[in-house]
Amino acid sequence: MMGGPAQSTLQKVILIGALIGLSACTDPPGLDSSVDPELEQARFPELVPFELITGPDRPDPEADAEITEQISARASGLQSRAQQLQSQTVIDEATRRRLEGGIATD
């Protein structure tokens, strides 16, 4: 036989389950009466074929060439910037020697 907190928890679970079960048996609220009569008579937008929305099947070669040129220029600029950064020294020689010497312990 259970007692104490376990019984209390079990009772809560059973009560919540019963409330959920009872709420599932109710009728849904009347949503039809909340729609404005003007909206019921309103025209809906026409449905169009998917191809008209997405554009032509073939890409524009001029746009592709322009985008390719822009990407190539950007890549070239980034590569030269990377080379500049790699050729620079981050720390001076005195600091490098101190770091290579390690931490002095007493």
N, C-alpha and C positions, 0 to 999 in steps of 0.2 A: 504494500500500500504506500502510495506517495504522500508526502507531506511537505509543508513549508513552501519554499519558493518554486519548486518544480510543479507543484499542484496549481499554484497561482498562475504560472506561465502557461500551463496547459489549459486552464480555464479561459485565459485571455485569447489564446489561439482559437479555441472552439468558438468563443463569442464572436471574434472577428470573422471567422469562416461563416458562421450563421448569418451575420449581418450582410456579408458580401453575397451569400446565396439568396437571401431575401431581396436584396436590391436588384438582383438579376431578374427577378420575377415581375418587376413593375413595368408598366407601359412607358415607352419613351415619351418625352414631352412633345407636344404638338408643334412641330416646326413649320408646317404648312401655313398656319395662320400668321406667322411672323414675316412672310414675304409680301412685299409691297405689290399691289395689283399691276402697277406700271411696269415693274420688273418682270412680271409673268408674261407680259405682252412684248417685251423688248426683243429686238433682233440680236441674235448672237453673231459674232464675227464669222465670216466665211472660213471654212477649212481649206487650206491650200496644200498642194503637194510638197513634200519634204524637200525636194530638189529646188524649188523656188526659194525656200528659206536659206538653204545652205550655200547657194551660189552655183556657179558653173562647175562641171565635172573636171575640166582641165584648168590647171593653174595658169596664171598670167606669167609668161616667160620674162617680160620686162620687169615685173615686180620681183620675180625670183632672182634675176640678175642683180637688181639694186640691193636686195636684202643680202645676197651673197657677198657683194662688194663691201657693204657696211660691216658685216661680220668679219670678213677678212681683214679690213682696216683695224677693227677693234682688237682682233687677235694679234696682229702685228704690233700694235701699240702696247698691249699687255706683255708680249714677249720681250720687247725692248726694255720695258720698265722692270721686268723680272731680272733681266741681265744686269741692269744698273744696280738693283738692290743686292744681287748676289756678289757683285764686285766690291761693294762697300764693306769696310770693317765696322763691326758693331761695337767692339770695345778696343780701347787703346792698348799698347804693348805692355805698359806697366800693370794695368789691371789684369791682363792675360797672365803675366808671370806670377802675380799674387794668387790668382785662382789656380794655376797649375801647381803652385807650391802647397796648396791644401790649407786646411784650417789649422792654425797653431793652437795646440792644447797645452794647458799648464799642468 
